[in-house]
Amino acid sequence: MVTPTRSDLKSWTMISPSLTLQLSCTFFLVGTLTIGTTSVAEERVFQDPFNPAPGQAAAEAQRPPDPESPAHPDSSSEIEPPLESEIPDHTEEPPDPNSLVQPETTAELEPEPSAPVSEPNPSIRLKGHVWRAKPGIVFLKTPVGPLSLSSSTALKTIPASQEVSFVIHDDHLVVDIVKRTDGTLVHRYFSGPFKRSDENDTQLIGWTPKGEQIFHMGNHARALSNRRDGDSITVEVDATNTVIGVHDLQYDLQIGQLAPRGSQAHLLLTGTISKLKSNFIFFRTPIGIVNVNAKIGIKNAKVGQTMTLRIHDHHVVADLSRANNTAPDRRFVTGPLEFATSDRTSVRLWTPEGEQTYPTDHEKGALNGTKEGTPITVELNGHGDIVEFHRVK
């Protein structure tokens, strides 16, 4: 065993305080780092990614990008990432109030339903083929019956190879005569109240199936200079809407049959029954006397009654009421028989209010043996109740 000398003890005594100071500093630094690391770990809250807590979205939006992944692809990867203790922790900072405000969403307002546009009365749309013609008059066959056009100054030659479109809209009349082969326009006539343009005295404004249009008076400006607004007038125009003639034009319409399916026939007329003869009803309307065959589905009409007649393709609806009484006393709904159910307990027919179904339980005998597609008439009273089923003969 070696015994330390006095010089060794003196050296140890000098080293001991320095070693003690170093150990103390070491323990102090280690303790400080441990406490700091524990504090940071306790302050950081790890959220469940599948069940985020409220405000997590805002905190995620504010969290800086991962230092190990460059914010831009071109950033240098040689830059040393900061120490974890240098990364600021935002978990305890209150979220930015602006980040929690949801963007205002403008509620899509449904457009208000527009008021139903009332159909003009009178209103007629028909197409006809030339049946017979002579200078100044042409007889046409239409889906609902014969139609004649006459004029003392026009309609000189209308061959059978041409067809006619006849349109009435309130107090306006449009007649187009075209070639049946290719639809080339041959003649176009406009009748209605005279209306001069406010911007140009040599222009007329008239209704057409495509809306109001301007017509140039052309060489007829002097002949039309003495016309006043509202005067009834008939003019012939060309394809450029230039007046090429001033005429008179009359027409005569008879409704003698149901239109075939697909004819696109259309008619709306209201008037007074002025006379009854055989099966014909003399119907006084704003466009004149129209002869209507009662066999299209009108029963027990009386002189003096008001009648509103509607034709929609191959359907007919006639409303009869006492004079000056708007509510109908009788309605006759005519159309091809179509059962609404497989057990044939109801039929479906067109009306101005849409398709309607009518039960057949009280009138099964009237329809026995009737095939679908056969024209029938449902007679209704003023309350809309079924009075009787009729077969159209």
Buried (B, 14 or more C-beta within 10 A) or exposed (E): EEEEEEEEEEEEEEEEEEEEEEEEEEEEEEEEEEEEEEEEEEEEEEEEEEEEEEEBEBBEEEEEEEBEEEEEEEEEEEEEEEEEEEEEBEEEEEBEEEEEEEEEEEEEEEEEEEEEEEEBBBBBBBBBEBBEBEEBBBBBBBBBBBBBBBBEEBBEEBEEEBBBBBBBBEBBBBBBBBEEEEEEEBBBBBBBBBBBBEEEEBBBBBBBEEEEBEBBBBEBBEEBEEBEEEEEBBBBBBEEBBBBBBBEBEBBBBBBBBBEEEBEBBBBBBBBBEEEEEEBBBBBBEBEEBBBBBBBBBBEBEEEBBBBBBBBBBBBBBBBBEEEEEEBBBBBBBBBBBBBEEEEEBBBBBBEEEEBBBEBEEBEEBBEEBEEEEBBBBBBEBEEEBBEBBEBE
